């Protein structure tokens, strides 16, 4: 998990990879971000790394990951 003190708006706060956020890149800041049309589970957003750094978007892979509790459900 990336250091929560390192606040890079272009990096996913969960995995540290590029979050592909259109708003974090000056050249694409006027375009809508991929996340505007994504369905992101509330449990995913409540993960500690995501909740601690609300200044950076999750990457598509982390945003679409099934939260552990749901993955373990029968």
Rosetta constraint file for C-alpha pairs under 8 A:
AtomPair CA 1 CA 13 HARMONIC 7.44 0.50
AtomPair CA 1 CA 14 HARMONIC 5.67 0.50
AtomPair CA 1 CA 15 HARMONIC 5.60 0.50
AtomPair CA 1 CA 16 HARMONIC 6.94 0.50
AtomPair CA 1 CA 49 HARMONIC 7.35 0.50
AtomPair CA 2 CA 6 HARMONIC 7.55 0.50
AtomPair CA 2 CA 13 HARMONIC 6.23 0.50
AtomPair CA 2 CA 14 HARMONIC 6.61 0.50
AtomPair CA 2 CA 15 HARMONIC 6.44 0.50
AtomPair CA 2 CA 16 HARMONIC 5.47 0.50
AtomPair CA 4 CA 13 HARMONIC 7.16 0.50
AtomPair CA 4 CA 49 HARMONIC 6.98 0.50
AtomPair CA 4 CA 52 HARMONIC 6.75 0.50
AtomPair CA 4 CA 53 HARMONIC 6.50 0.50
AtomPair CA 7 CA 53 HARMONIC 7.18 0.50
AtomPair CA 7 CA 55 HARMONIC 7.14 0.50
AtomPair CA 7 CA 56 HARMONIC 7.33 0.50
AtomPair CA 8 CA 55 HARMONIC 7.99 0.50
AtomPair CA 8 CA 56 HARMONIC 6.76 0.50
AtomPair CA 9 CA 24 HARMONIC 5.71 0.50
AtomPair CA 9 CA 55 HARMONIC 6.01 0.50
AtomPair CA 9 CA 56 HARMONIC 4.31 0.50
AtomPair CA 9 CA 57 HARMONIC 6.98 0.50
AtomPair CA 10 CA 18 HARMONIC 5.78 0.50
AtomPair CA 10 CA 19 HARMONIC 5.74 0.50
AtomPair CA 10 CA 20 HARMONIC 6.86 0.50
AtomPair CA 10 CA 21 HARMONIC 6.28 0.50
AtomPair CA 10 CA 24 HARMONIC 5.36 0.50
AtomPair CA 10 CA 25 HARMONIC 7.15 0.50
AtomPair CA 10 CA 56 HARMONIC 6.62 0.50
AtomPair CA 10 CA 57 HARMONIC 7.55 0.50
AtomPair CA 11 CA 16 HARMONIC 5.27 0.50
AtomPair CA 11 CA 17 HARMONIC 5.38 0.50
AtomPair CA 11 CA 18 HARMONIC 4.55 0.50
AtomPair CA 11 CA 19 HARMONIC 5.16 0.50
AtomPair CA 11 CA 56 HARMONIC 6.65 0.50
AtomPair CA 11 CA 57 HARMONIC 7.37 0.50
AtomPair CA 11 CA 58 HARMONIC 7.66 0.50
AtomPair CA 11 CA 59 HARMONIC 7.55 0.50
AtomPair CA 12 CA 16 HARMONIC 4.77 0.50
AtomPair CA 12 CA 17 HARMONIC 5.50 0.50
AtomPair CA 12 CA 18 HARMONIC 5.99 0.50
AtomPair CA 12 CA 19 HARMONIC 4.96 0.50
AtomPair CA 12 CA 56 HARMONIC 6.39 0.50
AtomPair CA 12 CA 57 HARMONIC 5.87 0.50
AtomPair CA 12 CA 58 HARMONIC 4.59 0.50
AtomPair CA 12 CA 59 HARMONIC 5.21 0.50
AtomPair CA 13 CA 49 HARMONIC 5.69 0.50
AtomPair CA 13 CA 50 HARMONIC 5.65 0.50
AtomPair CA 13 CA 53 HARMONIC 6.37 0.50
AtomPair CA 13 CA 56 HARMONIC 6.48 0.50
AtomPair CA 13 CA 57 HARMONIC 7.24 0.50
AtomPair CA 13 CA 58 HARMONIC 6.32 0.50
AtomPair CA 14 CA 49 HARMONIC 5.30 0.50
AtomPair CA 14 CA 50 HARMONIC 6.07 0.50
AtomPair CA 14 CA 58 HARMONIC 6.88 0.50
AtomPair CA 14 CA 62 HARMONIC 7.07 0.50
AtomPair CA 15 CA 62 HARMONIC 7.47 0.50
AtomPair CA 17 CA 59 HARMONIC 7.08 0.50
AtomPair CA 18 CA 59 HARMONIC 6.46 0.50
AtomPair CA 19 CA 57 HARMONIC 6.16 0.50
AtomPair CA 19 CA 58 HARMONIC 5.67 0.50
AtomPair CA 19 CA 59 HARMONIC 3.73 0.50
AtomPair CA 19 CA 60 HARMONIC 6.70 0.50
AtomPair CA 20 CA 34 HARMONIC 7.78 0.50
AtomPair CA 20 CA 59 HARMONIC 6.47 0.50
AtomPair CA 20 CA 60 HARMONIC 7.74 0.50
AtomPair CA 21 CA 25 HARMONIC 6.90 0.50
AtomPair CA 21 CA 33 HARMONIC 5.73 0.50
AtomPair CA 21 CA 34 HARMONIC 7.05 0.50
AtomPair CA 21 CA 35 HARMONIC 7.87 0.50
AtomPair CA 21 CA 57 HARMONIC 6.65 0.50
AtomPair CA 21 CA 59 HARMONIC 7.83 0.50
AtomPair CA 22 CA 26 HARMONIC 7.98 0.50
AtomPair CA 22 CA 28 HARMONIC 5.16 0.50
AtomPair CA 22 CA 29 HARMONIC 5.36 0.50
AtomPair CA 22 CA 30 HARMONIC 7.74 0.50
AtomPair CA 22 CA 31 HARMONIC 6.30 0.50
AtomPair CA 22 CA 32 HARMONIC 6.52 0.50
AtomPair CA 22 CA 33 HARMONIC 4.77 0.50
AtomPair CA 22 CA 34 HARMONIC 7.38 0.50
AtomPair CA 23 CA 28 HARMONIC 6.44 0.50
AtomPair CA 23 CA 29 HARMONIC 4.12 0.50
AtomPair CA 23 CA 30 HARMONIC 7.06 0.50
AtomPair CA 23 CA 31 HARMONIC 7.30 0.50
AtomPair CA 23 CA 32 HARMONIC 7.48 0.50
AtomPair CA 23 CA 33 HARMONIC 6.45 0.50
AtomPair CA 24 CA 28 HARMONIC 7.93 0.50
AtomPair CA 24 CA 29 HARMONIC 6.52 0.50
AtomPair CA 25 CA 29 HARMONIC 5.76 0.50
AtomPair CA 32 CA 36 HARMONIC 6.78 0.50
AtomPair CA 34 CA 38 HARMONIC 6.79 0.50
AtomPair CA 35 CA 39 HARMONIC 7.80 0.50
AtomPair CA 35 CA 60 HARMONIC 7.80 0.50
AtomPair CA 39 CA 64 HARMONIC 7.86 0.50
AtomPair CA 40 CA 44 HARMONIC 6.92 0.50
AtomPair CA 40 CA 45 HARMONIC 7.37 0.50
AtomPair CA 40 CA 63 HARMONIC 5.75 0.50
AtomPair CA 40 CA 64 HARMONIC 6.37 0.50
AtomPair CA 41 CA 45 HARMONIC 6.68 0.50
AtomPair CA 41 CA 63 HARMONIC 7.71 0.50
AtomPair CA 41 CA 64 HARMONIC 7.78 0.50
AtomPair CA 41 CA 66 HARMONIC 7.99 0.50
AtomPair CA 42 CA 46 HARMONIC 6.25 0.50
AtomPair CA 43 CA 47 HARMONIC 6.60 0.50
AtomPair CA 43 CA 67 HARMONIC 6.39 0.50
AtomPair CA 44 CA 50 HARMONIC 7.76 0.50
AtomPair CA 44 CA 62 HARMONIC 7.94 0.50
AtomPair CA 44 CA 63 HARMONIC 6.73 0.50
AtomPair CA 44 CA 65 HARMONIC 7.52 0.50
AtomPair CA 44 CA 66 HARMONIC 7.50 0.50
AtomPair CA 44 CA 67 HARMONIC 5.83 0.50
AtomPair CA 45 CA 50 HARMONIC 5.74 0.50
AtomPair CA 45 CA 51 HARMONIC 6.34 0.50
AtomPair CA 45 CA 63 HARMONIC 7.88 0.50
AtomPair CA 46 CA 50 HARMONIC 6.46 0.50
AtomPair CA 46 CA 51 HARMONIC 5.43 0.50
AtomPair CA 47 CA 51 HARMONIC 5.92 0.50
AtomPair CA 48 CA 52 HARMONIC 5.91 0.50
AtomPair CA 49 CA 53 HARMONIC 6.50 0.50
AtomPair CA 50 CA 54 HARMONIC 6.59 0.50
AtomPair CA 50 CA 58 HARMONIC 7.13 0.50
AtomPair CA 58 CA 62 HARMONIC 6.01 0.50
AtomPair CA 58 CA 63 HARMONIC 5.57 0.50
AtomPair CA 59 CA 63 HARMONIC 5.96 0.50
AtomPair CA 60 CA 64 HARMONIC 6.10 0.50
AtomPair CA 61 CA 65 HARMONIC 6.09 0.50
AtomPair CA 66 CA 70 HARMONIC 6.48 0.50
AtomPair CA 66 CA 71 HARMONIC 6.04 0.50
AtomPair CA 67 CA 71 HARMONIC 6.25 0.50
AtomPair CA 68 CA 72 HARMONIC 6.19 0.50
AtomPair CA 69 CA 73 HARMONIC 6.42 0.50
